[in-house]
Amino acid sequence: MSETPVMMAIHGGAGALTGRDYSRETAHLRSLIEAGRARLLAGASALVTVVETVAALEASGLYVAGRGASPNTAGVYELDAAVMDGRTRRAGAVAALRGFASPIHAALAVMEKTPHVILAGEGAAAFAADQGLERIDDPAAWFTHVGWGGAKRAALETGTVGCVARDALGDLAAATSTGGVFCKLAGRVGDSPVPGAGVWADERVAVSCTGAGEMFLRAAVAVQVSHRMAFAGESAADAARAALADALSLGGDGGLIAASAEGEIAMLFTSQGMKRAALFADGTIMAEVFADE
């Protein structure tokens, strides 16, 4: 039996600012695609690939996730993440996690070591500690973003990261991680750790979202892509476009990446830009931020 061509896509968040230099982020995203390609071609699963890629995005401090997260209005860093395996539809997530370096590794542990899907707050932290995951001893020194000094901002700002992949067996997986919107209230949870809203993977498509989480929750954007493909016969790109339009109609913009079992990659956004990169089934690699690149 011949192998399925591997492919993957990653994003570093929607809402890029026109005029800002994103060359560092673009180079980083491209390097992660190249590393992911090597991992997949060596036989790694889509699940392992998305988790390790998102862990690298978290560790970089270049995005509003992991080290680059912003504190909430109480001055505390609460992080969210989720992972989903398309072949089994097993999923794991953590929400409002404090004190640990890699939320995506905590999410994977929830999936693999518990019968649950989501652990939150103190329970998530206690579980992460039991798993021996890396702690953050000094948040002020570890995080690269110091926040906004308590200033109120008119708009919710985002910078979620995510990855979707198809491996050589044809299996799909998706992972998403975020520090949430800037100036969020303590305890706020967005779409990123919620399967069906900010992340989804099944036998049909893998999706990772970024944007205004409240509206992505209300529109169930991630699973809506799969349902449109299944019940309306839409392509991944058309389904993604319609799902994003649904969120936009509720007042929220953003974007998503999707990889289908049929070999299609979609990277669409209704915001000003979206930091993104991809390895297509034909071996082509791209890394862009704005629509006209």
C-alpha positions as CSV (number, residue, x, y, z in Angstrom):
1,M,0.0,0.0,0.0
2,S,1.5,3.4,-1.0
3,E,1.9,6.2,1.5
4,T,-0.3,9.2,1.5
5,P,1.5,12.5,0.7
6,V,2.1,14.3,4.0
7,M,1.0,17.9,4.5
8,M,0.5,20.4,7.3
9,A,-0.4,24.0,8.0
10,I,0.4,26.3,11.0
11,H,-0.8,29.7,12.1
12,G,0.5,32.3,14.5
13,G,-2.7,34.2,14.9
14,A,-5.1,36.4,13.0
15,G,-5.2,40.2,13.2
16,A,-1.8,41.2,11.8
17,L,-1.1,44.9,11.6
18,T,-0.4,46.5,8.2
19,G,3.0,48.1,8.1
20,R,4.6,46.0,10.8
21,D,7.6,43.8,9.9
22,Y,6.7,40.1,10.4
23,S,9.8,38.7,8.8
24,R,11.0,37.1,12.0
25,E,7.7,35.3,12.5
26,T,7.5,34.3,8.9
27,A,11.0,32.8,9.0
28,H,10.1,31.0,12.2
29,L,6.9,29.5,10.8
30,R,8.7,28.3,7.7
31,S,11.4,26.6,9.8
32,L,8.6,24.8,11.8
33,I,7.0,23.6,8.5
34,E,10.4,22.3,7.4
35,A,10.9,20.5,10.8
36,G,7.3,19.1,10.6
37,R,7.9,17.9,7.0
38,A,11.0,16.0,8.2
39,R,9.1,14.6,11.2
40,L,6.2,13.4,9.0
41,L,8.5,11.9,6.3
42,A,10.3,10.0,9.0
43,G,7.0,8.3,9.9
44,A,5.7,10.5,12.8
45,S,2.0,10.6,13.3
46,A,-0.1,13.7,12.6
47,L,-0.9,13.8,16.3
48,V,2.7,13.9,17.4
49,T,3.5,16.5,14.7
50,V,0.8,19.0,15.6
51,V,1.6,18.7,19.3
52,E,5.4,19.2,18.9
53,T,4.9,22.0,16.4
54,V,2.5,23.9,18.7
55,A,4.9,23.4,21.6
56,A,7.6,25.1,19.6
57,L,5.2,28.0,18.8
58,E,4.4,28.3,22.5
59,A,8.1,28.3,23.5
60,S,9.2,30.9,20.9
61,G,7.5,33.9,22.7
62,L,6.7,35.3,19.2
63,Y,2.9,34.9,19.5
64,V,0.1,35.4,22.0
65,A,0.5,31.9,23.3
66,G,2.9,30.2,25.7
67,R,5.7,32.5,26.6
68,G,4.2,35.3,24.5
69,A,0.9,35.3,26.3
70,S,-0.5,38.4,27.9
71,P,-1.8,38.5,31.5
72,N,-5.5,39.0,32.4
73,T,-6.8,42.0,34.2
74,A,-5.8,40.5,37.5
75,G,-2.2,40.3,36.3
76,V,-2.2,36.5,36.0
77,Y,-1.3,34.4,33.0
78,E,-4.0,31.9,32.2
79,L,-3.4,29.7,29.2
80,D,-5.7,27.5,27.1
81,A,-4.9,24.6,24.6
82,A,-6.5,21.6,23.0
83,V,-5.5,18.7,20.7
84,M,-7.7,16.3,18.7
85,D,-6.9,13.1,16.9
86,G,-8.9,12.7,13.8
87,R,-8.8,8.9,13.5
88,T,-10.3,8.3,16.9
89,R,-11.8,11.7,17.7
90,R,-10.1,11.6,21.1
91,A,-9.4,15.1,22.4
92,G,-7.8,16.7,25.4
93,A,-7.7,20.3,26.6
94,V,-6.8,22.6,29.4
95,A,-8.4,26.0,30.2
96,A,-7.2,28.8,32.4
97,L,-4.0,26.9,33.2
98,R,-1.6,28.7,35.4
99,G,2.1,28.0,36.1
100,F,3.1,25.6,33.3
101,A,5.3,26.2,30.3
102,S,3.5,24.1,27.6
103,P,-0.3,24.0,27.7
104,I,-0.4,21.8,24.6
105,H,1.6,19.1,26.4
106,A,-0.9,19.4,29.3
107,A,-3.8,19.0,26.8
108,L,-2.2,15.9,25.3
109,A,-1.8,14.4,28.8
110,V,-5.5,15.0,29.5
111,M,-6.3,13.1,26.3
112,E,-3.9,10.2,27.0
113,K,-4.0,9.9,30.8
114,T,-7.6,10.7,31.7
115,P,-11.2,9.8,30.6
116,H,-11.9,13.5,30.3
117,V,-11.7,16.1,27.5
118,I,-11.2,19.4,29.4
119,L,-9.6,20.2,32.7
120,A,-9.7,23.8,34.0
121,G,-8.1,26.1,36.5
122,E,-6.7,24.6,39.7
123,G,-7.7,21.1,38.6
124,A,-5.7,21.5,35.4
125,A,-2.7,22.8,37.3
126,A,-2.8,19.9,39.8
127,F,-3.0,17.4,37.0
128,A,-0.1,19.0,35.1
129,A,1.9,18.9,38.3
130,D,1.1,15.2,38.8
131,Q,2.3,14.6,35.2
132,G,5.6,16.2,36.0
133,L,5.2,18.9,33.3
134,E,7.6,21.8,33.2
135,R,6.7,24.5,35.7
136,I,7.1,28.3,35.4
137,D,8.9,29.3,38.5
138,D,9.1,33.1,37.8
139,P,6.3,34.3,35.5
140,A,7.6,37.8,35.4
141,A,10.9,36.6,34.0
142,W,9.6,33.8,31.8
143,F,6.8,35.5,29.9
144,T,7.9,37.8,27.1
145,H,4.7,40.0,27.2
146,V,4.2,42.2,30.3
147,G,0.7,43.2,29.5
148,W,-1.0,46.6,29.1
149,G,-0.5,48.1,32.5
150,G,-4.2,47.6,33.3
151,A,-5.3,50.0,30.5
152,K,-8.6,49.3,28.9
153,R,-8.7,48.6,25.2
154,A,-11.6,49.1,22.9
155,A,-11.1,45.9,20.9
156,L,-10.3,42.3,21.9
157,E,-6.9,41.4,20.5
158,T,-5.8,37.9,19.7
159,G,-2.8,35.8,18.7
160,T,-3.6,32.1,19.0
161,V,-1.3,29.5,17.5
162,G,-2.3,26.2,15.8
163,C,-1.3,23.4,13.6
164,V,-3.1,20.8,11.4
165,A,-1.5,17.8,9.7
166,R,-2.1,14.7,7.6
167,D,0.5,11.9,8.0
168,A,1.6,9.2,5.7
169,L,-1.2,6.9,6.8
170,G,-3.7,9.6,5.9
171,D,-4.7,10.3,9.5
172,L,-5.5,13.9,10.5
173,A,-4.9,15.9,13.8
174,A,-5.2,19.4,15.0
175,A,-3.9,21.4,17.9
176,T,-4.5,25.0,19.2
177,S,-3.0,27.0,22.0
178,T,-3.5,30.6,23.2
179,G,-3.0,33.1,25.9
180,G,-6.4,34.5,25.1
181,V,-7.5,38.0,24.3
182,F,-5.7,41.0,25.8
183,C,-7.3,42.5,28.9
184,K,-9.5,39.4,29.4
185,L,-11.2,38.9,32.8
186,A,-9.8,36.3,35.2
187,G,-11.2,32.9,34.3
188,R,-12.2,33.8,30.8
189,V,-12.1,30.9,28.4
190,G,-12.3,31.3,24.6
191,D,-12.8,28.9,21.8
192,S,-9.2,27.5,21.6
193,P,-9.6,24.7,24.2
194,V,-13.1,23.7,23.1
195,P,-13.4,20.9,20.5
196,G,-15.8,22.0,17.8
197,A,-15.2,25.7,18.3
198,G,-11.5,26.4,18.1
199,V,-10.2,23.0,17.2
200,W,-11.5,19.9,15.4
201,A,-10.3,16.8,13.7
202,D,-12.1,13.8,12.3
203,E,-11.8,11.4,9.4
204,R,-12.7,14.3,7.0
205,V,-10.8,17.4,8.1
206,A,-8.6,19.0,10.8
207,V,-9.2,22.6,11.8
208,S,-7.5,25.1,14.0
209,C,-9.0,28.6,14.5
210,T,-7.8,32.0,15.6
211,G,-9.8,35.2,16.2
212,A,-12.6,36.5,18.4
213,G,-13.2,33.5,20.6
214,E,-16.6,34.4,21.9
215,M,-18.0,34.5,18.4
216,F,-16.1,31.3,17.3
217,L,-17.8,29.6,20.2
218,R,-21.2,30.8,19.3
219,A,-20.8,29.7,15.7
220,A,-19.0,26.4,16.4
221,V,-16.7,27.3,13.6
222,A,-14.3,24.4,13.7
223,V,-16.8,21.6,13.5
224,Q,-19.0,23.6,11.2
225,V,-16.3,23.2,8.6
226,S,-16.5,19.4,8.8
227,H,-20.3,19.4,8.9
228,R,-20.5,21.6,5.8
229,M,-18.2,19.2,4.0
230,A,-20.2,16.2,5.1
231,F,-23.7,17.4,4.7
232,A,-23.5,20.0,2.0
233,G,-20.6,18.5,0.0
234,E,-18.5,21.6,0.2
235,S,-14.8,21.7,-0.3
236,A,-12.6,22.5,2.7
237,A,-12.0,26.1,1.4
238,D,-15.7,26.7,0.8
239,A,-16.7,25.3,4.1
240,A,-14.1,27.3,5.9
241,R,-15.2,30.5,4.1
242,A,-18.8,30.0,5.1
243,A,-18.0,29.1,8.7
244,L,-15.8,32.3,9.1
245,A,-18.6,34.3,7.5
246,D,-21.0,33.0,10.2
247,A,-18.6,34.2,12.9
248,L,-18.2,37.5,11.2
249,S,-22.0,37.9,11.1
250,L,-21.9,37.7,14.9
251,G,-19.4,40.5,15.1
252,G,-16.1,38.6,15.3
253,D,-13.3,38.3,12.8
254,G,-10.4,35.9,12.6
255,G,-9.2,33.0,10.5
256,L,-8.5,29.3,10.4
257,I,-6.4,26.6,8.8
258,A,-7.7,23.3,7.6
259,A,-6.3,20.1,6.1
260,S,-8.6,17.6,4.5
261,A,-8.3,13.9,4.0
262,E,-8.6,14.6,0.3
263,G,-5.4,16.6,0.3
264,E,-6.7,20.2,0.4
265,I,-5.3,22.9,2.6
266,A,-7.3,26.0,3.4
267,M,-5.9,29.1,5.1
268,L,-8.6,31.8,5.2
269,F,-9.1,34.9,7.3
270,T,-11.5,37.8,7.6
271,S,-9.1,39.9,9.7
272,Q,-6.4,42.2,8.3
273,G,-3.9,39.3,8.1
274,M,-3.0,36.0,9.5
275,K,0.5,34.7,10.2
276,R,0.6,31.3,8.4
277,A,2.6,28.7,6.6
278,A,2.0,25.4,4.9
279,L,3.4,22.3,3.4
280,F,1.1,21.2,0.5
281,A,0.6,17.7,-0.7
282,D,2.8,18.4,-3.8
283,G,5.8,19.3,-1.5
284,T,5.4,23.1,-1.9
285,I,6.1,25.3,1.2
286,M,4.8,28.8,1.7
287,A,4.8,31.3,4.5
288,E,2.8,34.6,4.4
289,V,1.0,37.1,6.6
290,F,-1.2,39.2,4.3
291,A,-3.5,38.3,1.5
292,D,-1.5,40.0,-1.3
293,E,1.9,38.3,-0.7
